[in-house]
Amino acid sequence: MPTVKAAEVRRILDRYMIEIVERYDLCPWARSAREKGEVAVEILFGQPTPEDLIAAAKRALAKPSTRVAMLVVPELFPSGRELRALRDAVSDAITSPRVGIADFHPHAPLDLESPGRLVPFLRRSPDALLQLVPLSLLEAVRGQTHVIDREEQLAILAGTSEGPRGDFADEIAETNHRRVVVDQAAILATLDDIAADRVASYARLGIGYSGTTPDSGTHIVSPDEPISSS
């Protein structure tokens, strides 16, 4: 029953988006994109290859309404390095439209040393995923007129880009840092609750665990498909 599983993966993702990203205002376009149906989510079950992710990315970006695309891999348990390698493979393959790709990992640590070092924690999604955002949107957020190249967009998304100071993106990073310093206990508690919800619901539905999948191969499904009860 892949569509029932997909609906549950999407429910868990929505909890993270609404209860963490939107509640603490961590991303300027998150709420409006979700409410307007501009977030395209592709859920890849099994052990997807880079080619699977590239195909899913192209499919999501081809939708006219897509402002943000998310590729979720609920049965893949990559290390941080492995997830970044998948990100780079997708980035190399997607040349039009120009997109920035960020990796979200469920075990990203909390590091409050600086706004940049906090970025991975802000992407502590319940499942590993890749987020694709058109570079035109990133450029608009940064308040810049020059074209961002691939190396710079990777640095921006990793939180390591210095760039010109005082732009809107810097303000977002600094505001997020101040907010998490104050609200870290509540944020951590919510993340833990979402993670526990994920474990229980995935076990109930037979969604795969580390190193194993309930089905062979890779099944890709859009959460927009009708939910099957069988």
C-alpha positions, 0 to 999 in steps of 0.5 A, a space after each residue: 500500500 505505497 500510497 498510504 505509506 506516502 501519505 504518512 511520510 508526508 504527514 510527518 514531513 508536514 509536522 516538521 514544516 509546520 511545527 518547526 520551520 513555520 512556527 519559528 519562522 525559519 524560512 521566509 517562503 515556507 508557509 506561503 509555498 505550502 499554503 499555495 500548493 507550491 511545494 512539490 514532494 517526491 517520496 522515494 521508497 526503497 534504496 534510490 540511486 542518484 539516477 532515481 533522485 535526478 528523475 524525481 527532481 526533474 519531475 517535481 521541477 516540471 510542475 508549473 506550480 513548483 516553487 520548492 521541491 522536496 525529495 524524501 527518502 524515508 527508507 534510506 539512511 545515508 550518513 551526512 557525507 553520503 547525503 551530500 554526495 547525492 545532493 552533488 549528483 543531483 546538482 550536477 545533473 539539473 542545469 535548467 532551471 537553475 536550482 539550489 539544492 540543500 540536504 536535510 539530515 535527521 541527525 544534524 547536531 545543534 551547534 550554536 557557535 555561529 549562525 552559519 554553523 546552526 544551519 544543518 540543525 535547522 534542516 533536521 528533518 524527520 527523514 533525509 531529504 533534498 530540497 530544491 529551490 530556484 536560484 532566482 528565489 535565492 538571489 531575490 532573498 539575498 537581495 543581490 543582482 549578480 548571478 550565483 554560480 554553483 559553488 556559491 549556491 552550495 556554500 549559501 545552502 551549507 551556511 558557509 558563504 560569507 557574501 556581502 554582509 547586511 543582506 536579507 539572507 544574513 538577517 534571516 540567519 542571524 534572526 534564526 540564530 537568536 531565536 534558536 538560542 532562546 527556544 532551543 529546548 522547545 524546538 528540541 522537544 518538538 523534534 523529539 516528539 516528531 521523531 517518536 511519532 515517525 518511529 511508531 507510525 512507520 513501524 505500524 505501516 512497515 516502512 523500512 528500517 536502517 539497512 532494510 526495506 520491506 520491498 525490493 527496488 525503488 518505488 517512487 510516489 507522489 503524495 498527491 496520488 489518491 490514498 489506497 486503503 489496501 
